[in-house]
Amino acid sequence: MTTLLPTAAVSVPSVLVVLPTPPGKGLPPDTVIAGLPLLRRIVLAATRAGFERILVHPGACPEPRLLEGTGAVVLDGGAGTPSPDRVVLLPVNVLPQARWLRGLREM
């Protein structure tokens, strides 16, 4: 008989990268949903899901004010590439639940 002991979850540094969608596909990132812009909702869900870094492609962030007060940063030429952490890519026209993002982060 084999006894399995519970193991602690391995914490892997994680990065969420928010990508633009093709023009005319889906809602724009500044679309207000229940009082908050879509992009801001994505960033807040990623924060609740435990992502250490949230990077936003410039094409997914038409207005820098959408990210004010969050830990998200817009990628620029000097930002470099994400280190070999857990990387999750999300198009800006998807409204995720923190639970989904947490599941992806912990895979």
DAJOWO-V171986 format. One record per backbone hydrogen bond with DSSP energy under -1.0 kcal/mol. NH is the residue of the N-H (numbers start at 1). CO is the residue of the C=O. E is the energy in kcal/mol with one decimal. If there is no record, write none. Layout:
NH;CO;E  NH;CO;E
This chain:
15;86;-3.1  16;53;-2.4  17;88;-2.9  18;55;-2.9  19;90;-2.6  25;22;-2.0  31;28;-1.9  33;36;-3.2  36;33;-1.6  38;31;-2.2  39;29;-2.5  41;37;-2.3  42;38;-2.2  43;39;-2.3  44;40;-2.6  45;41;-2.4  46;42;-2.3  47;43;-2.2  48;44;-2.4  49;45;-1.9  50;47;-1.3  51;46;-2.2  53;14;-1.7  55;16;-3.0  56;73;-2.7  57;18;-2.8  60;57;-2.1  61;58;-1.2  66;63;-2.1  67;64;-1.9  70;67;-2.1  73;54;-2.2  75;56;-2.8  79;76;-1.7  85;83;-3.1  86;13;-3.1  88;15;-2.7  90;17;-2.5  92;19;-2.6  94;91;-1.6  101;97;-2.0  102;98;-2.8  103;99;-2.1  104;100;-2.2  105;101;-2.7  106;102;-2.2
